[in-house]
Amino acid sequence: MKLAHINLVARNAEALAAFYMNVMKCESLREPKMVSGEKVSRGNGISNSEIYTIWLTFPELERPFLEIHEHKVTHDRDQPRVNEPGFGHLSFQMEDISVVLAEIIQAGGAQIGEITDFGTPDKPFLIAYARDPEGNVLELEQIGNRPRC
């Protein structure tokens, strides 16, 4: 058994996909498409289901991929919290956590907490939490080198 993909349900799939492509360096895996019909509705248990779906690869990784869905009908919820049961976050490693955090904020996301060093003086391991533009939680990791301020 292996992990096939990770799904995010979006309010605006095109905008969220653009964020993951521009800021988090994901790439398109295939052309976006609309899925609907009896089989889709039977499979997900939602009658008259219509889903716009976009598939993206993570940087330097073909599988699992990121699947972004925009349903014709959605139910809004509050933004997820870091300590809430269920899906927690997507984690990305990068060379410069400060640069990526600034790009996330500039693209409509937000910072959660502070950049924190979990490493040692000779081998820093920096982490920070952020939100994408739709509020999904991201963990950013930088191994080595302290951030440039």
N, C-alpha and C positions, 0 to 999 in steps of 0.2 A: 504494500500500500504506500502511496505517496501523496503529498499535498498537491492538488491540481491548480487551484486558483483561490484568490481572496476577493470577496465582493464588497463593494461599497455602494449603498443606495444613495443617489444624489438628488438634490432638488433641481440642479442644472448639470446634466452629465457632460455637455460640451465644455462648460467653464471649469468643472472639476478636473476633467481630463487635461485641459490646457495647463492647469496648475501643476499636475503631476508630471506633465511632459516638460514644461518650461523650468520649473523650480527643482523638482526631484529627479529630473533627467530620465523619466520613463519614456518608452517609445511605443508607437502604435504597433500592435500585433496583427491586426486585420482591419478592414473597413468597418465603421460602425454600422449597426443594422437594427431594425425594429423586429421584435419577435412577438407573436400573438397567436391566438387561436386556441382550439380545444385542448391540444396537447400541452401547451404552456399553462393554461388554466388548471388542467388536471394535475400537472406536475407540481405547481406551487400552491394549489388550493385557493387561488384568488379568481373568482369568476370574471370573465371578460378582461383578462389580464393583457395589458399592452406594455411592453418594455423596450425602451431604446437602450441598446447595450454597446459599450465601448470596451475593447480589450487592449491593455497596455502591458508591455514587458517591464520588469524592474531593471535598473541599471546592471549590466553585465550578467543578466540572469534571464533565461528563456522561460523557465518554469520554476515555481508557480508564477502565474501572471495575475495582474490586477484587473478585475472585471468591474466596470462602473455601470450601474443600472439607473435609468430614470423611468419610473413607473408613471403611467398616465394618471393613476390615482395613488396618492401617498397619504400617510398619517404622520403629521409633524410630532416631534418630540423635543425635549430640552437637549442641550448639548451634553454629550457623554462626559463623565468625569473620569479622571485617571484611576480612581479607586472603586469604580462601579463594576459589579459583576457582569460577565459577558465579554464580548469583544473589547479588547483593551486599546491596542495601538498598532500602527505600522512603525517599524524601526528601520532607519537608514544610516549607514556609515558614510562618512565624508571626510575630506581633507581639512576643511575649514568650517567649523561649526558656526562661527560668528557670521561669516558671509552667507551661509545658507539660511540661518535664522533671520537675517536682515531681508533676504529675498522672500522668505515666507511672509513676513510682515508686510512688505511692499506689495505682495500679490494678494493681500486681503486676509491672510491668516493672522494668528496671534501667538505670542509667547506665553507659556505656562511656567511659572517658577523661574529659576536662574540657571545659567550654565554652571555645572558642578563637576568637580574633579573627583572621580572614584578610584583613581590610580595611585601611583607612588610618585615621589619627587623625580625619579629618573625615568619613569614611564607613565605619563599622564593618560587618563582615560576620561574624557569629557563627555557629559551627557546634558541634554536639555530637552524639555518637552514643549511642544507647540501644537497649534491647531491648524488644519488646512482651512481654506475659505468657507467650508460648510461645517466646521466645528469638529471634524474627526481628529482624534489625538494621534500625534506623531512623536516618536522618540528619535532624537538626533544623537549620533555617537561619533566621537573623534578620538582615534587612538594615536597617541604621540602628539608632540608639539602643543604648546599652550595657545589659546586663541589670540589673534592680533586685535588689539582694541584701538 
